[in-house]
Amino acid sequence: MQSNSGSSTSMSHTSILDDEVKRVVERMQASAISEDDSDLEVETEAPPLDQLVGWDVIRHLKPKEKKRQEVINELFHTERTHVRNLKILLRVFYKPMLVNNVVSPDVVHLLFANLDQLLEIHTEMSNRMRQAVEQWRRDPSLNGLYGNIGELMEKMFDGEAGEKFMQVTS
């Protein structure tokens, strides 16, 4: 009869690793609050649309418009979450690996080739999205809903900004 101790050992290592990752993320979030970095305070799940604008507004939307609002909400939330994850990579892994000489700087730069550029471009995108949301929230005709994102997307992905995005992400 064979023992499953190898798989249980593997599972316990995975559980220990998961617990350690959770502790690291919690420490990052705690330090983010003390550093006033709202990007690190993002919830992992997008808030439901009715939490943002209220059910009284949503119930009057046509199904297609409701779906559009939900997609925009998810897109904007995903970008903020992406910025948070990039900042965690930078603060928890990249910088400590360099400072503590865990591996050579060449290896660190190879592993995180353009992390700073990715963080810069995605932070800029997230900030543009936030500014658009603030502007839409001030427009009484929108009732707190998301406005037209076409112009915003064009500014982020067309012309020089689009070229920079393609260069950094390729």
Rosetta silent file (secondary structure, phi, psi, omega in degrees, C-alpha in Angstrom):
SEQUENCE: MQSNSGSSTSMSHTSILDDEVKRVVERMQASAISEDDSDLEVETEAPPLDQLVGWDVIRHLKPKEKKRQEVINELFHTERTHVRNLKILLRVFYKPMLVNNVVSPDVVHLLFANLDQLLEIHTEMSNRMRQAVEQWRRDPSLNGLYGNIGELMEKMFDGEAGEKFMQVTS
SCORE:     score description
SCORE:     0.000 S_00000001
   1 L     0.000  130.620 -177.685    0.000    0.000    0.000 S_00000001
   2 L   -89.144  150.731  178.738    1.388    3.382   -1.031 S_00000001
   3 L   -94.784  146.014  175.855    1.439    6.429    1.160 S_00000001
   4 L   -97.540   20.292 -176.299    0.061    9.768    0.056 S_00000001
   5 H   -61.673  -31.332  178.174    2.462   11.628    2.307 S_00000001
   6 H   -62.109  -44.392 -179.387    4.136   13.243   -0.711 S_00000001
   7 H   -72.468  -35.191  178.404    0.902   14.850   -1.844 S_00000001
   8 H   -69.649  -34.114  175.609   -0.098   15.875    1.678 S_00000001
   9 H   -64.905  -42.400  178.793    3.341   17.423    2.170 S_00000001
  10 H   -61.780  -42.750 -179.985    2.922   19.263   -1.106 S_00000001
  11 H   -66.186  -37.765  179.839   -0.514   20.492   -0.050 S_00000001
  12 H   -68.972  -34.865  175.690    0.773   21.666    3.324 S_00000001
  13 H   -64.469  -41.195  178.548    3.592   23.560    1.588 S_00000001
  14 H   -62.976  -43.626  179.210    1.024   25.164   -0.704 S_00000001
  15 H   -62.779  -42.277  178.185   -1.134   26.095    2.274 S_00000001
  16 H   -62.652  -43.503  179.203    1.856   27.595    4.088 S_00000001
  17 H   -63.012  -44.760  178.231    2.782   29.553    0.954 S_00000001
  18 H   -59.217  -43.459  178.750   -0.798   30.794    0.543 S_00000001
  19 H   -62.796  -40.966 -179.966   -0.853   31.923    4.169 S_00000001
  20 H   -65.443  -42.548  178.300    2.471   33.721    3.744 S_00000001
  21 H   -60.930  -43.594  178.300    1.253   35.480    0.587 S_00000001
  22 H   -60.052  -42.980  179.358   -1.886   36.605    2.439 S_00000001
  23 H   -63.602  -41.096  179.547    0.228   37.974    5.300 S_00000001
  24 H   -62.703  -45.645 -179.988    2.490   39.838    2.859 S_00000001
  25 H   -63.174  -41.348  178.059   -0.505   41.377    1.079 S_00000001
  26 H   -62.151  -41.488  177.407   -2.049   42.370    4.426 S_00000001
  27 H   -63.951  -40.338  178.588    1.226   44.033    5.478 S_00000001
  28 H   -62.101  -44.369 -179.416    1.353   45.823    2.129 S_00000001
  29 H   -64.823  -39.754  178.561   -2.199   47.054    2.553 S_00000001
  30 H   -63.783  -42.727  179.267   -1.463   48.223    6.090 S_00000001
  31 H   -71.045  -30.237  178.673    1.615   50.120    4.938 S_00000001
  32 H   -64.040  -39.840  179.698   -0.318   51.515    1.975 S_00000001
  33 H   -64.443  -41.937  179.554   -2.820   53.080    4.310 S_00000001
  34 H   -70.063  -23.106  178.194   -0.046   54.670    6.315 S_00000001
  35 L   -93.121    2.307 -177.442    1.520   55.883    3.064 S_00000001
  36 L    55.215   45.144  178.450   -1.825   57.219    1.810 S_00000001
  37 L  -106.619   92.544 -175.445   -1.638   55.076   -1.330 S_00000001
  38 H   -65.095  -20.435  178.414   -5.262   54.486   -2.284 S_00000001
  39 H   -62.660  -28.512 -178.794   -4.230   52.225   -5.170 S_00000001
  40 H   -86.646   -2.465 -179.700   -3.314   49.539   -2.642 S_00000001
  41 H   -96.697    7.281 -175.755   -6.696   49.744   -0.919 S_00000001
  42 L   -68.440  132.687  173.993   -8.634   48.352   -3.907 S_00000001
  43 L   -69.310  152.162 -178.396  -11.014   45.499   -3.176 S_00000001
  44 L   -72.275  -29.294  179.341  -10.404   42.358   -5.223 S_00000001
  45 L  -102.924  141.023  177.014  -13.987   42.267   -6.500 S_00000001
  46 L   -65.648  138.551  177.939  -15.589   45.099   -8.431 S_00000001
  47 L   -67.031  143.175  177.777  -18.355   46.764   -6.435 S_00000001
  48 L   -62.638  148.673 -176.647  -21.821   45.994   -7.767 S_00000001
  49 H   -57.525  -40.095 -178.416  -23.279   48.747   -9.895 S_00000001
  50 H   -66.805  -19.237  175.230  -26.216   49.316   -7.543 S_00000001
  51 H   -74.992  -27.623 -178.464  -23.718   50.071   -4.762 S_00000001
  52 H   -84.357  -39.686 -173.870  -22.269   52.885   -6.883 S_00000001
  53 H  -122.511  -12.526  179.619  -25.423   54.564   -8.170 S_00000001
  54 L    94.394  146.117 -177.118  -28.347   53.030   -6.339 S_00000001
  55 H   -65.618  -32.722 -178.298  -31.071   50.651   -7.384 S_00000001
  56 H   -61.087  -30.124  177.042  -33.522   53.466   -8.151 S_00000001
  57 H   -81.196  -45.091 -174.886  -31.277   54.546  -11.067 S_00000001
  58 H   -65.340  -37.912 -175.794  -30.413   51.041  -12.294 S_00000001
  59 L   -64.361  -18.368  179.019  -33.978   49.767  -12.403 S_00000001
  60 L   -92.584   -2.745 -179.274  -34.812   52.362  -15.067 S_00000001
  61 L   -81.089  145.861  171.617  -31.969   51.304  -17.380 S_00000001
  62 L   -71.007  152.742 -177.382  -32.556   49.225  -20.469 S_00000001
  63 H   -53.955  -39.912 -179.400  -30.798   45.832  -20.284 S_00000001
  64 H   -65.107  -41.844  179.209  -28.198   46.833  -22.886 S_00000001
  65 H   -69.271  -38.136  177.237  -27.293   50.040  -21.001 S_00000001
  66 H   -61.322  -44.508  179.214  -27.169   48.186  -17.694 S_00000001
  67 H   -63.085  -41.711  178.369  -24.745   45.677  -19.210 S_00000001
  68 H   -59.634  -44.800  178.900  -22.627   48.524  -20.652 S_00000001
  69 H   -62.135  -41.655  179.111  -22.448   50.143  -17.217 S_00000001
  70 H   -64.828  -40.253  179.482  -21.430   46.830  -15.617 S_00000001
  71 H   -65.842  -44.151  178.289  -18.691   46.271  -18.215 S_00000001
  72 H   -62.542  -44.043  178.242  -17.277   49.785  -17.725 S_00000001
  73 H   -57.155  -46.603  179.467  -17.387   49.304  -13.951 S_00000001
  74 H   -64.747  -42.513  179.332  -15.464   46.019  -14.276 S_00000001
  75 H   -60.351  -49.253 -178.412  -12.946   47.542  -16.709 S_00000001
  76 H   -65.229  -40.766  178.837  -12.185   50.501  -14.442 S_00000001
  77 H   -66.334  -40.853  179.065  -11.971   48.301  -11.356 S_00000001
  78 H   -61.388  -38.886  179.005   -9.680   45.826  -13.126 S_00000001
  79 H   -65.227  -43.242  177.407   -7.289   48.634  -14.055 S_00000001
  80 H   -62.787  -40.514  178.363   -7.098   49.818  -10.436 S_00000001
  81 H   -64.382  -38.880  178.445   -6.503   46.227   -9.300 S_00000001
  82 H   -62.963  -42.836  177.457   -3.759   45.860  -11.910 S_00000001
  83 H   -61.546  -43.608  177.858   -2.028   48.999  -10.600 S_00000001
  84 H   -58.333  -46.546 -178.863   -2.267   47.605   -7.072 S_00000001
  85 H   -63.655  -38.879  176.982   -0.706   44.312   -8.172 S_00000001
  86 H   -64.574  -40.215  178.240    2.126   46.098   -9.979 S_00000001
  87 H   -65.852  -37.247  176.330    2.828   48.171   -6.856 S_00000001
  88 H   -63.660  -45.186  176.453    2.904   45.008   -4.752 S_00000001
  89 H   -55.916  -45.000 -178.203    5.398   43.457   -7.178 S_00000001
  90 H   -63.928  -48.738 -172.494    7.540   46.572   -6.940 S_00000001
  91 H   -82.271  -33.131 -175.513    7.453   46.932   -3.150 S_00000001
  92 H   -91.085  -31.094 -175.540    7.360   43.303   -2.007 S_00000001
  93 H  -114.594  -59.449 -172.626    9.646   41.686   -4.562 S_00000001
  94 H   -57.349  -60.235 -176.943   11.558   44.033   -6.857 S_00000001
  95 H   -62.699  -47.875  178.686   12.916   46.549   -4.338 S_00000001
  96 H   -61.326  -35.669  178.571   13.676   44.032   -1.544 S_00000001
  97 H   -64.550  -37.729  177.797   15.450   41.738   -4.012 S_00000001
  98 H   -71.532  -48.890 -175.834   17.672   44.632   -5.086 S_00000001
  99 H   -64.437  -41.088 -175.447   18.280   46.044   -1.604 S_00000001
 100 L   -92.481    5.575 -179.991   18.965   42.669    0.033 S_00000001
 101 L    49.829   45.265  178.650   21.019   41.289   -2.875 S_00000001
 102 L   -61.917  -44.579  172.513   18.830   38.179   -3.052 S_00000001
 103 L  -138.448  172.908 -178.159   20.052   37.685   -6.604 S_00000001
 104 L   -64.245  150.413  177.491   22.198   39.803   -8.851 S_00000001
 105 H   -55.649  -33.540  178.064   20.698   43.104  -10.063 S_00000001
 106 H   -61.298  -41.550  179.182   20.908   41.751  -13.626 S_00000001
 107 H   -67.250  -42.467  178.690   18.612   38.854  -12.696 S_00000001
 108 H   -60.206  -45.420  179.865   16.199   41.199  -10.898 S_00000001
 109 H   -67.415  -30.386  176.429   16.081   43.481  -13.939 S_00000001
 110 H   -69.561  -43.618 -179.839   15.577   40.448  -16.176 S_00000001
 111 H   -66.708  -37.259 -177.064   12.688   39.187  -14.041 S_00000001
 112 L  -120.366   55.576 -168.760   11.057   42.614  -13.813 S_00000001
 113 L   -47.261  -49.600 -176.740   12.280   44.018  -17.122 S_00000001
 114 L  -133.291   37.180 -178.194   10.003   47.037  -17.399 S_00000001
 115 H   -56.114  -43.627 -179.329    8.021   46.996  -14.167 S_00000001
 116 H   -63.500  -39.089  178.589    8.568   50.709  -13.570 S_00000001
 117 H   -69.340  -41.173  177.456    7.334   51.587  -17.072 S_00000001
 118 H   -61.160  -44.732  179.406    4.310   49.294  -16.732 S_00000001
 119 H   -61.971  -42.665 -179.948    3.458   50.847  -13.398 S_00000001
 120 H   -61.490  -48.568 -175.251    3.813   54.345  -14.819 S_00000001
 121 H   -69.826  -38.504 -179.779    1.601   53.720  -17.852 S_00000001
 122 H   -75.474  -31.067  173.931   -1.083   51.829  -15.931 S_00000001
 123 H   -64.661  -42.218  177.670   -1.116   54.402  -13.128 S_00000001
 124 H   -61.546  -43.676  178.735   -1.651   57.081  -15.760 S_00000001
 125 H   -62.627  -45.088 -179.898   -4.494   55.053  -17.301 S_00000001
 126 H   -62.416  -41.107  178.086   -6.087   54.489  -13.901 S_00000001
 127 H   -64.092  -40.469  177.318   -5.814   58.195  -13.068 S_00000001
 128 H   -62.730  -40.312  178.547   -7.453   59.137  -16.376 S_00000001
 129 H   -63.809  -43.580  178.583  -10.259   56.711  -15.619 S_00000001
 130 H   -61.581  -43.699  179.644  -10.723   58.209  -12.142 S_00000001
 131 H   -62.166  -40.830  178.628  -10.785   61.740  -13.564 S_00000001
 132 H   -63.264  -43.687  179.422  -13.408   60.706  -16.117 S_00000001
 133 H   -61.563  -43.655  178.383  -15.540   59.125  -13.393 S_00000001
 134 H   -60.357  -41.677  178.900  -15.283   62.285  -11.270 S_00000001
 135 H   -65.100  -44.097  179.474  -16.345   64.378  -14.260 S_00000001
 136 H   -64.399  -37.422 -179.079  -19.271   62.056  -15.030 S_00000001
 137 H   -64.015  -28.551  179.613  -20.369   62.081  -11.381 S_00000001
 138 H   -81.096  -12.109 -178.424  -20.682   65.890  -11.552 S_00000001
 139 L   -87.292  107.033 -176.097  -22.934   65.669  -14.624 S_00000001
 140 H   -62.258  -24.725 -179.156  -26.516   65.589  -13.294 S_00000001
 141 H   -70.387  -17.399 -179.203  -27.848   64.199  -16.574 S_00000001
 142 H   -91.716   -9.400  179.784  -25.912   60.955  -15.992 S_00000001
 143 L    53.600   33.555  179.568  -27.415   60.268  -12.535 S_00000001
 144 L    84.656    0.824 -179.063  -24.025   59.012  -11.312 S_00000001
 145 L   -83.462  165.989  175.623  -23.636   56.571  -14.201 S_00000001
 146 L   -72.052  141.600  178.958  -20.601   56.153  -16.423 S_00000001
 147 L   -89.594 -153.965 -179.037  -20.575   58.383  -19.482 S_00000001
 148 L   -77.643  118.986 -177.385  -19.188   57.823  -22.964 S_00000001
 149 L   -93.682   -2.672 -177.934  -15.845   56.036  -22.678 S_00000001
 150 H   -57.310  -48.322 -179.512  -14.991   56.206  -26.374 S_00000001
 151 H   -64.425  -40.654  178.477  -13.064   59.476  -26.130 S_00000001
 152 H   -61.678  -47.201 -179.998  -11.247   58.284  -23.003 S_00000001
 153 H   -63.797  -39.185  178.831  -10.190   55.018  -24.664 S_00000001
 154 H   -62.158  -43.199  179.067   -9.067   56.878  -27.776 S_00000001
 155 H   -63.054  -32.414 -176.721   -6.854   59.190  -25.693 S_00000001
 156 H   -84.149  -28.148 -171.799   -5.270   56.189  -23.973 S_00000001
 157 H  -120.008   -2.012 -179.080   -4.720   53.932  -26.985 S_00000001
 158 L  -106.192  156.528  174.348   -4.433   56.172  -30.056 S_00000001
 159 H    63.633 -141.003 -176.415   -1.476   58.152  -31.346 S_00000001
 160 H   -61.321  -41.038  179.699    1.590   58.677  -29.160 S_00000001
 161 H   -63.084  -40.491  178.271   -0.084   57.211  -26.052 S_00000001
 162 H   -66.503  -40.503  177.209   -1.020   54.078  -27.983 S_00000001
 163 H   -62.048  -44.840  179.422    2.489   53.720  -29.373 S_00000001
 164 H   -62.029  -43.211  179.296    3.954   54.053  -25.873 S_00000001
 165 H   -60.232  -46.454 -179.770    1.489   51.480  -24.538 S_00000001
 166 H   -63.636  -40.898 -179.194    2.384   48.986  -27.276 S_00000001
 167 H   -64.618  -45.838 -176.719    6.110   49.523  -26.743 S_00000001
 168 H   -69.432  -37.085 -175.216    5.942   49.085  -22.958 S_00000001
 169 H   -89.629   -4.419 -179.424    3.644   46.061  -23.027 S_00000001
 170 L   -90.353    0.000    0.000    5.373   44.159  -25.816 S_00000001
